[in-house]
Amino acid sequence: MKAMNYLSIIADQFHPYMAFVFPTGNGIFQLNNAQCHKARIVLEWFEEHTDEFHLMSWPPNSPDINPMEHIRDVMERQLRTQTPPCPNISTLRDLCLYIWYNLSPVLYQKLVASMPQV
């Protein structure tokens, strides 16, 4: 994703949502060091809004986030097998929920077992 597209999403959708859900500015937003997260224009935007929510950095390739990345990958692969592709956002949402709720418990067990023991 390009930095300008990401910034547009942050400014137009994320910012109003955070203001609504966390009106006192106690919300936390997490970045994972993706290229678009590290762009100068994005970091400057976050700097201008530091009093509205807390920004939490997350290291890339963190073992704590890898299980969710694997689940996202499994879901994306299943979505891509749909023929024809989802015709609208409502159908896509329904299909995502269907896939999510029908993922194998064994998948979750394997992902938890793959995490480093602390």
N, C-alpha and C positions, 0 to 999 in steps of 0.2 A: 504494500500500500504506500502510496506517495504521501509525503509529509503534509501537503496541503489538503489532501482528502481526509487524512486523520484529524488534522486541526479543525476542519469543517465539522466533522462528526462530534469532536470534543466540544466545540463552541456552540453548535446548534442543538445538540441532543443531550450530551452528557452534562454540560453545565446547568441547563434548566432542571434536569432531573435531580442532580445533586442539591441544588438550591431548594427544591421542593421536599426531598426526602430528609435532608439534613439542614434545616433552616438556620441552625446555630453554628454551622461551619465545622461540625465535628466528624464529618464523613472522611473516609480514607479511600484514595484511589491508588491503584497499584500499576506500575509500569514494569515491563520485563526486558527492557533494553533492546526491543526491536528497533530497526533502523528508523522507522517513523517516530518512535518514542523519543529518540535521541536527537532529532532534528532541532536546529537552533530555534526556528520559529515556534516549535511546539514547546520547548523548554522555556522560552521567553513568555509564552502564553500562560504556562503554569506558574511562572514566577509572578506574573501580574495578578494571579488569583490565589496566592498562598493563604490569604485570610479566609477563604471560603471553604477549603477542605485541605486535608493533609495528603501529601504525596509520598507514597512508599515505593522505593525502588526494589526490584526483585532481580537477582542475578540471572543471567541467561543460563539455560541448561540446568536449572536448579532441580535437584532430585525431588523436591517437594511438589513441583508442578508437572513433572514428567507423567504421572498417571493420568492427569486430565488431558494432557497433550495426546496421549495414546488413545483415550476415549474419543477425543475430537477426531482423530485420524480414522478410527473405526467407523464413526458416524459419517464422516465425509465420504469414505469409500462406499458405504451403503447408499448414500444419497446420489452419488455419481452413477450408480447402476440403474437408476430409475429411467425408464423409457416409456413415454417421453418425459423430459424434465418437468418438474413442478411448474404448473402454469401461473401460479400466483403465490404471494407471501403467506396467505392463509393455509394453502395446501402444503407449502414448505414447512410451516410451523407444525402442522398436524403430523407430517411425516417425521420431522425431527423428534417430536414427543413420542411417537410410536417406536422409533428406533431406540431412543433413550430408555424407555420403559421395558423394552424387550432385549436389552443387552444381557448377555449371559452372566450369571453370578460368578461363574468360573473366571471370566475376564477380570472382574473386580478383584477376586482373590489373588489372581496372578499378579495384577498390578500392585496390590498392597504388599505381596511377598517380594516384589522386585525392589521395593524401597529400602535404602540402607538402614540398618539397625543403628539407632543412636544410643 
